Amino acid sequence: MITVILKHHKEESLKRFHPWVFSGAIYRIEDEFGNEKQPEEGDWVRVVSDSGEFLAFGQYQIGSIAVRIFSFEEDDFDETFFVRRLQSAYELRRTLGLIRKDNNAYRLVHGEGDGLPGLIIDVYDGTAVMQAHTAGIHYIREALAEDLIQVAGADIRNVYYKSETTLGYKTEARQEAEAEGESVNGYLIIDGKPVTSREAGKQLESTISDVALENGLKFHVDWLKGQKTGFFVDQRENRALVEKYAAGRRVLNMFCYTGGFSFYAMRSNAEVVHSVDVSKQAISFTNANVELNFPGDERHKAFAADAFDFLDGKCPGSLFEAGKPGYDLIILDPPAFAKHKKVLRNALRGYQRLNAKALEKIRPGGILFTFSCSQVVTKDDFRCAVFSAAAQTGRRVRILHQLHQPADHPINIYHPEGEYLKGLVLYVE
Ligand code: SAH
């Protein structure tokens, strides 16, 4: 195996089990004979200190994070390694009570949070949607899919691989696939058996159910065309909290995507539920989900509109139009405003502007659910942006709940970067 030797004193973060090695920390890389070696992306490497002490095993990648660590134990890395890690991820979801008759949508693997850097797996009623964020995971995707079937038994019958947008543009893995004129996306396993050709896969695809259950509500999940793995499983518990407050209220679900929050509000007898998303596709997903859960229910209306236009009362039919009563429960769940530290300031201004608009418009006694899923925006940054927004409106605002990602998106305690979703529930007078 290839050995990555760190510079003097650069072993400190690995000794605290942080799972990344940055390229700047590397002194030299050698093959098994001690010759200098340039690894290929996805190669397995041992990482040692400058004095030769074993530190960890990981996968090499090209870029500022040069090695993603899978294990800190020297004899841990054998042919059962991935089965053991997947087993542990699966056991945790069982412990969390997420695999039930009325709930079969959950995140099974959350990257570093499950000791499997670069790998995301979401499960929707027997279909696992697998996403690689590194070339290393891409190269072992088929073996991982088979391990998954072995671990989950009857709970997972199909594995769809979806990494077109998550594998870096520069990775050879992606370039290779594209040079052959093929998308990297496709089924790896259908009905428990590996898919041998795309043609064979196509024929079987129509047998796969695309309806998953979350807390008893039904959702079409379009992993072929939808965002991320097709659905945002990370808001499950926060949606359930909306259900507690929505009875009798006029609810606005802003940035609705497939409409998740809206159906919890409808189930709790909200008076009106309006779902808004700028994407027409998202609105058609939402409307299809209304038909699954509350066919013909006139309390719901979906709007394909920009958030600010809607909040400014520019959309016919909204309750922000002149003479209409407005909303008394608003959900703001925008896409990540900052993907990098460099744009953090702008993102914070964006959160402030958006929240100020909603806080200005919400009816007295209203409840605002507001979120940020930007990893680079900390809990404190976000709270500060919302605080500034509140101060700008001058309204009396109290924090009722501080929300976060659910337990099937666990945070490795040694890897605080895994924390990304935060939210506040505010009572506005
Ligand atoms: N709340 C959703 C997830 C939201 S994802 C859920 O529970 O599943 C963010 C959504 O914001 C995306 O669907 C995207 O299309 C939408 N969006 C992005 N920019 C927008 C804008 N300016 N106005 C309205 N919607 C927007």
Residues whose N, C-alpha, C, O or C-beta is under 5 A from the ligand:
A	BS01	SAH	F232 Q235 F255 C256 Y257 T258 G260 F261 V276 D277 V278 S279 A282 A305 D306 A307 D333 P334 P335
